[in-house]
Amino acid sequence: MTQSQPIALVSGATRGIGRAIAQDLAQKGVKVLLGARNLQAGQKVAVEISTSEIQVEAVELDTTHQNTIDNLSALIAEKYGRLDILVNNAGISLDFYPDLSVREKLSRTLETNVIGTAALTDAMIPLLEKSQHGRIVNVSSVLASFTSREQADWIYKDVAMPTYQASKAALNSLTLGPVRA
Ligand SMILES: NC(=O)c1ccc[n+]([C@@H]2O[C@H](COP(=O)([O-])OP(=O)(O)OC[C@H]3O[C@@H](n4cnc5c(N)ncnc54)[C@H](OP(=O)(O)O)[C@@H]3O)[C@@H](O)[C@H]2O)c1
C-alpha cells in the first residue's frame, strides 16, 4: 500500500452493516482492517470483499476483551504507524431474549455498545492522532433519539428496545465528546 492510502478499522465487520461499510471503504480505495471476533470468519469475508487494488485485512477484535484491543493497537502501530478512520460499528441488542434478566441484558449490552466502544476508541486515539485527518465514526441508532420519541407520529413509536436504546443514548453522549477528560 502507498503512504497516502487512508487506513480504516471497522469493528464488527464480519456481517451486516459493518461488512457493508468495510466493502464500501475498500471500493473507495481505503485500506480496510476488518475487525472480527472470529479471525477465520473475518479472513473469509476479507477475501470476498477485497478489490483488485485493496486487500482487506482481517484482524482479531472482540471489544469486550481488552487484550484483543491492546494487541490490535500494537499491530497497527507496528505495521502502519497510524490510523485514519475508526468505525465503531460492533453492537448487540438483547431486548428480544426473554430468558435474560433486565440486569443481564443491560449489562451485556452496555459492555459491548458503550464500554467496548469507549475502550477501543481510547486505545486507537494515539494512532488517530498520527493521522492528518483522523476520524471516529460511531454507529448509533435512531431508536436512541429523545426528540423523535416524543413525537406522536414517529415511525418507530411502537418499537420498544429499552436496553438497546439506553446503550445507544450513552453512545451518543460519548460521541458528543469530549473523547477524554
Ligand atoms: N440493523 C439495524 O437495523 C441497525 C439500525 C441502526 C443501528 N444499527 C447498529 O449498527 C451496527 C451493526 O448492526 P448490524 O445490524 O449490522 O448487526 P449484526 O448483523 O448483528 O452484526 C454485528 C456485528 O458486530 C460484531 N460484534 C458483536 N459483538 C462484538 C464484540 N463484542 N466485539 C466485536 N465485534 C462484535 C458481530 O460479530 P460476530 O459475527 O462475531 O457475531 C457482527 O460482526 C450496530 O452497532 C447496531 O446497533 C443497526
The ligand as an ORCA input file, in Angstrom:
! r2SCAN-3c Opt
* xyz 0 1
  N     -29.650     -3.437     11.813
  C     -30.239     -2.276     12.058
  O     -31.419     -2.038     11.685
  C     -29.493     -1.188     12.768
  C     -30.069      0.075     12.849
  C     -29.382      1.096     13.479
  C     -28.145      0.858     14.028
  N     -27.601     -0.390     13.969
  C     -26.294     -0.577     14.556
  O     -25.406     -0.904     13.506
  C     -24.376     -1.759     13.995
  C     -24.346     -3.044     13.178
  O     -25.628     -3.611     13.194
  P     -25.978     -4.912     12.343
  O     -27.454     -4.949     12.221
  O     -25.136     -4.948     11.132
  O     -25.549     -6.055     13.377
  P     -25.212     -7.617     13.137
  O     -25.609     -8.065     11.788
  O     -25.774     -8.312     14.335
  O     -23.619     -7.635     13.210
  C     -22.981     -7.242     14.389
  C     -21.504     -7.315     14.186
  O     -20.880     -6.924     15.415
  C     -19.994     -7.962     15.820
  N     -19.880     -7.969     17.274
  C     -20.807     -8.222     18.205
  N     -20.294     -8.120     19.437
  C     -18.991     -7.787     19.265
  C     -17.915     -7.544     20.135
  N     -18.032     -7.626     21.474
  N     -16.696     -7.234     19.620
  C     -16.521     -7.126     18.292
  N     -17.499     -7.371     17.391
  C     -18.719     -7.686     17.885
  C     -20.568     -9.243     15.239
  O     -19.558    -10.230     15.186
  P     -19.877    -11.814     15.057
  O     -20.074    -12.062     13.582
  O     -18.666    -12.457     15.642
  O     -21.112    -12.072     15.875
  C     -21.021     -8.734     13.883
  O     -19.917     -8.645     13.003
  C     -24.679     -1.990     15.473
  O     -23.962     -1.065     16.263
  C     -26.164     -1.706     15.550
  O     -26.573     -1.334     16.839
  C     -28.246     -1.402     13.347
*
